Amino acid sequence: MKQRVGALLVAGALSLGLGVGSVLVAPPAGAASGVVAPLAAKTYSISSYYGPRCMPVARASAWHKGQDMGAASGRRINAIASGTVLRAGSISGFGQWVVIKHSIGGRTMSSLYGHVIDGDRYVRVGQKVKAGQRIADVGSTGTSTGPHLHLEIFKGTYGSGATNTDPIAYLKGQGVDLVRSATWAAARKVPSSCTYYAASKVNLRSGPSTGTSVRAVVPKAGKLTAKPGDASGTWRKVKYGSRTGWVSASYVTPRKPAVSSAATVSKKTATTSKAYVRVSALNLRSKASTSSSVLTTLKKGTAVTRVGSASKGWQKVKAGSRTGYVSASYLSSSKPATTSAAKAPAAPKAKTSYVRVSSLNLRAKASTSSKVLASLKKGTAVKHVGSVSKGWQKVKVGSKTGYVSVSYLSSSKPAATSASKPPKSTKAKTSYVRVTSLNLRAKATTSSKVLARLKKGTAVKHVGSVSKGWQKVKVGSKTGYVSVSYLSSSKPR
């Protein structure tokens, strides 16, 4: 008992001087070699597992090298063990990341934390960190379908010939059971085959290289089948009709793209042709990357002019006076028609879950870009319709049927936490920051510029009403946007 108390006192002493958000946490009971979980127990769900899989979104991997843990955006991420920071900041694919080198049980290991909000907010390359120290926050940067932590574990030093290993199996061997501590875990099952579609006209090649022969030309929306994990780098081994070959992952998507007769126009005409946004909202970005700044959000049906041809899934366009980049798969050559809401199915005989976050969007389709049917409050009961698919659960709430992210559901009704609830409406002119540190951003997006970091208890004045989870506020001489889930109507103690 004395040794335990002493260890906690040492940890408390070490936490001094680390700065805001760098408080250490004691390792969970039974953890070996000072190894801890990256997220607090019962604050996350287990979704996509390590190993072969079907691509969940365009340009995603077919062999998942890590473990996905769905959690609320902004959730604290801890270092799994003491070590040295090797990477921190922006990176293609993950958007933002942190990589740490450890010595665990006398063996060199590395851990990677992907899709975080600001990779270099809490740590810097070369910095020493302790097990349980806050190193990042859960986000959805890069190629991601929603807020989650992508955790990878390596045997060896990352970037120097290290090899991946299953995070769940490895951490369990160190006394940390990620599955047992989750609020929900998907069934660990690898599908027998995957169905994809050509995002645009693409060559089916004899090998994973542009230098190999062309076996067939796959038209846009052409159906492709593949085995989970059948890939080589950025190439996917697929079957088109009776022929098997390779296509670039940039031209493969799990969702069938819209095809119109306008696609038959000549290539020369298409490079400068008009196109339309075919989803409810599409980000116009400054660069051809999901981690670049958002210039504006284009509504469904917005007309844009293509500038040149698409490259690696991105199309340069001009929308009004602005020129930027959009994902080519969300453009259509013809203006989309307005569709009426789909009929809700009969009440299912499925189980009931509860919303475990302050606000959860009920969407028309299983996509973050689809229409929001309603905003569900914490504790709302939802009835399941069918099974989970790619992290989405079809549910019925009252007379409405739609889709919600399964990461934000709980099998038991959460307890009320009135003290930490954000304001129900913007009638309150002033709110207060209820977390240790909150970013004041230039625009209503986590990828926009940080104007200031607001401390817990800071008073902010509302400007207008809440939109998509963001509140425009004024703090001193600065005006920007903050996530409304981190505000409280009363000043926290």
DAGI-V513964 format. One record per helix or strand of 2 or more residues. SS is the DSSP state (a for helix, b for strand). FROM is the first residue (numbers start at 1). TO is the last residue. Records with the same first field share a line. If there is no record, write none. Layout:
SS = FROM-TO / FROM-TO
//
This chain:
a = 2-15 / 167-173 / 249-251 / 261-264 / 267-270 / 328-330 / 406-408 / 418-420 / 484-486
b = 44-46 / 51-52 / 63-64 / 67-71 / 76-78 / 83-91 / 95-104 / 107-114 / 128-129 / 134-137 / 148-155 / 163-165 / 184-185 / 194-198 / 202-205 / 214-218 / 223-226 / 231-232 / 235-240 / 243-248 / 252-253 / 274-277 / 281-285 / 294-299 / 303-306 / 314-319 / 322-327 / 331-332 / 352-355 / 359-363 / 372-377 / 381-384 / 392-397 / 400-405 / 409-410 / 430-433 / 437-441 / 450-455 / 459-462 / 470-475 / 478-483 / 487-488
//
